[in-house]
Amino acid sequence: MFFLQWNGKPLTLTRVFQAVQVRVRDRLQPINEVRGVYATFAEAAAAAPRTKPMGYDSADAGRWYADKLTGVQLEDYPVLYWLKSALADSSSLFEIGGHVGVAYYGFSLVLEYPREFTWTILDVPSVMAAGEALARERGRTNLRFAHDGASAARGGDVVLAAGALQYLETDLATIVAGFQYRPKHVLINVTPVYDGPTFVTIQNVGSVYCAYRIFNRGEFVGSLESIGYRLVDSWAKPRRFRVPGHPDKAFDHYSGFYFRAE
C-alpha cells in the first residue's frame, strides 16, 4: 500500500497541517531573517510565533559549524591581527558564545597559543556539552567550558565575542565589569551595530526563534569606554540587514571592535 510521507513518516491530517504550517512560516519569515521591533527581550519572546521553540538552547546547535573547524574565515582576520599581539601579554582567553570551539580550532592553524594558555567558552549548555566531547576526542586540554558561575566569573586576559552579543540580554560592559579579574583586551566581531536606536527583533534561526538585539553604535562603544576601555580599532563586514516594515532600521554591514584597558 502506498502512503504519502513527510520527513520520513506517514502523513496524517495532523502532519499535513504541520507541513503546511512550516511552509507558510518559512515563506513569511525565511531562515536567518528577522521580524518585528521591540524594546526588550521579553517583549520579543511574547510576540514570537508559537510554531516552534524560542531560544538558542532548544536548537540542537552542537552539530552546527562543523565545516568551520578546519580553517579561518575571511571575517576573522581583523580579530586574528589584534589577537596575535594581545597574546604577548595574555595567558587566558574567555569567549562569549564560542560554540564548540570554532575560533579556538580555526585560529590554532595560524596562531601559536602561549604555553599554559587556557581558552574558556561560555555558551548554552547543550553546545558546551558537545564542545567538551569534541575537546576530549581531540585531546585539547587547554580548551574549557564555563558550566558554573565560578568559571564564568573569572573571565580572562582577553575577552572575545564574535557573532554572539546580539543574542544576549545582558550588555557586554556589564559582563566585563563583573569579572573577578580585569581583562586587558576586548575583541568583538560580526555584531549588528548601526546609528539608530537600540532595539530587539525576532530571528528565525531554523529550528527555533531567537530574540536578537541591534545596538546603537554610540551607546555600544560608550558602555565599554565608561568602564575604562579605549577603542583602538573598528572594522565592517558587508551584510545586509532589513526589518520588514521598518526601513529606518536598515543597514548594510556588521561591525567589529578592539578595545584595550586603559
C-alpha positions in Angstrom: 0.0 0.0 0.0 1.3 3.5 -0.9 1.5 6.2 1.8 2.5 9.8 1.3 5.3 10.8 3.7 6.7 13.9 5.3 10.1 13.8 7.0 10.1 10.0 6.5 6.8 9.5 8.4 3.3 8.6 7.1 1.2 11.6 6.6 -1.9 12.1 8.9 -4.2 15.1 8.9 -2.2 16.5 11.8 1.1 16.1 10.0 -0.4 17.6 6.8 -1.4 20.6 8.9 2.1 20.8 10.4 3.7 20.6 7.0 1.6 23.4 5.7 2.4 25.5 8.9 6.2 25.0 8.2 5.8 26.1 4.6 3.8 29.1 5.4 6.0 30.1 8.4 9.3 29.9 6.5 7.8 31.7 3.5 6.6 34.6 5.7 10.0 34.7 7.5 12.8 32.9 5.8 15.7 31.3 7.7 18.0 33.9 9.4 15.6 36.8 8.6 14.0 38.9 11.3 10.6 40.4 12.1 9.2 43.0 14.5 10.7 45.8 16.6 10.6 45.5 20.3 12.0 47.3 23.3 13.1 44.2 25.3 13.8 40.5 25.0 10.7 39.7 27.0 8.5 41.7 24.5 10.1 39.9 21.6 9.6 36.4 23.2 6.0 37.2 23.9 5.4 38.2 20.3 7.2 35.2 18.7 5.1 32.7 16.7 4.3 29.6 18.7 5.0 27.3 15.7 8.5 26.3 17.2 10.5 26.9 20.3 12.1 30.2 21.4 15.7 30.2 22.5 19.1 29.0 21.2 19.5 26.2 23.7 16.5 24.4 22.0 18.1 24.5 18.6 20.3 21.3 18.9 23.1 23.6 17.7 26.0 21.5 18.9 26.5 20.0 15.4 26.4 23.4 13.6 29.5 24.9 12.0 31.5 21.7 11.7 32.8 23.0 8.3 34.4 26.0 10.1 36.6 23.9 12.5 39.3 23.4 9.9 40.0 26.9 8.6 39.9 30.6 9.2 37.0 32.6 7.8 37.7 35.8 5.9 35.8 37.8 8.5 38.1 36.5 11.3 41.3 38.2 10.1 40.9 41.6 11.8 40.4 39.6 15.1 43.5 37.5 14.3 45.5 40.6 13.6 44.9 42.1 17.1 44.8 38.8 18.9 48.3 37.9 17.8 49.7 40.9 19.7 47.3 40.6 22.6 48.6 37.1 23.3 52.0 38.5 24.0 50.8 39.6 27.5 48.0 37.2 28.0 47.7 33.6 29.4 43.9 33.2 29.1 41.0 34.0 26.8 37.3 34.0 27.7 35.0 33.6 24.7 31.3 34.5 24.9 29.3 32.3 22.5 32.3 30.3 21.2 30.1 27.3 20.2 32.2 24.1 20.4 35.4 25.9 19.8 35.1 27.1 16.2 37.5 30.0 16.7 39.8 28.1 19.0 40.4 25.3 16.4 40.5 27.6 13.4 42.8 30.2 14.9 45.2 27.5 16.1 46.1 26.9 12.4 47.7 30.3 12.1 48.4 31.3 15.7 50.7 29.7 18.3 49.0 29.9 21.7 51.3 30.6 24.7 52.4 27.8 27.0 50.0 27.3 29.9 47.4 29.2 27.8 43.7 28.4 28.5 40.7 29.2 26.3 37.3 29.1 28.1 34.0 29.2 26.3 30.6 30.3 27.6 27.7 29.1 25.5 24.3 27.4 26.0 24.6 24.1 28.0 23.9 21.8 25.0 26.6 23.4 22.9 29.1 23.3 25.7 28.5 19.6 26.3 29.1 18.9 22.6 32.3 21.1 22.8 33.7 19.2 25.7 33.1 15.9 23.9 35.0 17.2 20.9 37.8 18.5 23.0 38.2 15.1 24.7 38.2 13.4 21.3 40.9 15.7 20.0 43.0 15.7 23.2 42.7 19.5 23.7 43.3 20.1 27.4 43.6 23.9 27.3 40.0 24.3 25.9 37.5 24.6 28.7 33.8 25.4 29.1 32.2 27.6 31.7 29.4 25.4 33.1 29.4 27.0 36.5 29.3 30.6 37.8 32.8 30.5 39.2 34.3 29.6 35.8 32.3 32.3 34.1 33.1 35.0 36.7 36.9 34.6 36.3 36.9 35.8 32.7 40.3 36.0 31.0 43.1 38.4 29.9 41.4 38.5 26.5 37.6 38.6 26.0 36.3 37.6 22.6 32.7 37.8 21.4 32.1 37.0 17.7 28.5 36.9 16.5 27.1 36.3 19.9 26.3 39.6 21.7 23.1 40.1 19.7 21.6 37.0 21.4 22.4 38.2 25.0 20.1 40.1 27.2 23.0 41.3 29.4 25.2 44.1 28.0 28.9 43.2 27.3 30.1 46.1 29.6 28.1 44.6 32.5 29.6 41.2 31.9 33.2 42.5 31.7 32.7 44.8 34.7 31.6 41.7 36.7 34.7 39.6 36.1 36.9 38.9 39.1 40.0 39.9 37.0 40.0 42.9 34.7 40.5 41.8 31.1 43.3 43.6 29.2 41.8 43.2 25.8 38.2 43.0 24.4 37.7 41.8 20.9 34.3 41.9 19.2 33.3 40.7 15.8 30.2 40.3 13.5 27.9 42.4 15.7 24.9 44.3 14.4 25.6 47.9 15.2 24.1 51.0 13.5 23.5 54.7 14.2 19.8 54.4 15.1 18.1 53.5 18.4 18.8 50.1 20.1 16.0 47.6 19.6 15.2 43.9 19.8 13.8 41.8 17.0 13.0 38.1 16.4 15.3 36.0 14.2 14.2 32.7 12.5 17.3 30.5 13.3 15.8 27.5 11.6 14.6 25.1 14.3 13.9 27.9 16.8 13.2 31.6 17.1 15.7 33.8 19.0 15.4 37.3 20.4 18.1 39.4 18.5 19.4 42.8 19.6 20.6 45.6 17.3 22.9 48.0 19.0 23.3 51.8 18.7 26.9 52.5 17.9 27.5 55.4 20.3 25.9 53.5 23.2 27.8 50.3 22.5 31.2 52.0 22.3 30.4 54.3 25.2 29.4 51.5 27.5 32.9 50.0 27.3 34.6 53.3 27.5 32.7 54.1 30.6 34.3 51.1 32.4 37.9 52.1 31.4 38.4 50.7 27.9 39.8 52.6 24.9 38.6 51.9 21.4 41.7 51.0 19.4 40.2 49.9 16.1 36.9 49.1 14.4 36.0 47.4 11.1 33.0 46.4 9.0 31.8 43.2 7.4 29.3 43.7 4.5 26.0 42.2 5.5 22.5 43.4 4.6 20.1 43.8 7.4 16.4 44.7 7.0 13.3 44.5 9.2 10.1 44.3 7.1 8.0 47.4 7.6 10.8 49.4 9.3 13.0 51.0 6.6 14.6 53.2 9.3 16.2 50.1 10.9 18.1 49.1 7.8 21.9 48.9 7.5 24.4 47.1 5.2 27.3 45.9 7.4 28.0 44.3 10.8 30.9 45.6 12.9 33.9 44.5 14.8 35.9 46.4 17.5 39.1 46.1 19.5 39.2 47.7 23.0 42.2 47.9 25.3 42.1 48.5 29.0 43.5 52.0 29.9 
